[in-house]
């Protein structure tokens, strides 16, 4: 299993063209949630606490949210081709999201994408009330609701190499610190540049695929 590459990939704003959580909060909460998000970006509040507080303000049923996701959330048009590339190249691929399995499952099914491993938080609706569960809590860290680094460390301990990470935002800051190859854009690219973390800039999954072909030769 040694020297077998593995890819971990963020979902919202990375696979999707628009962040599904931002979209839902804008539509079903309004601008008040952004005051909480400023604290997250400044490091004053962890994403676990912020998700609970933000979704406590949400007023919408799962049927309402599902319809909104269906109309408004699209994925990168090169993502399906990238998955085919990973399969043909025998590269394991997993989604690591700070969002919710319910949203991911709906969006992937919308595009006919199946058999993709993903790990995320859990959200359950009772009417217009949402309850959140965190199956991957951090160990000794209070920042992230979903500790993505535990998945990378497990793969590294099992002999996978290189560890490749693709992301765009705040919840990707921890995993890029322990990745061998990083593809970053938007706020994650700015974070990597500021922290001296080597990364490749990208805009779509065809960019990532082309670069990886050369790196992994």
ABEGO torsion letter per residue (X at the ends): XBGBBBBBBBABGAABABBAAAAAAAAAAEAAAAAAAAAAAAGABBAAAAAAAAAAABBBBAAAAAAAAAAABBBBAAAAAAAAAAAAAGBBBBBBBABBAAAAAAAAAAAGBBGBBBBBBBBBBBEABBBBBBABBBBGBAABABBAAAAAAAAAAAGBOBBBBBBABAAAAAAAAABABBBBBEAAAAAAAAAGBBBBBBABAAAAAAAAAAAAX
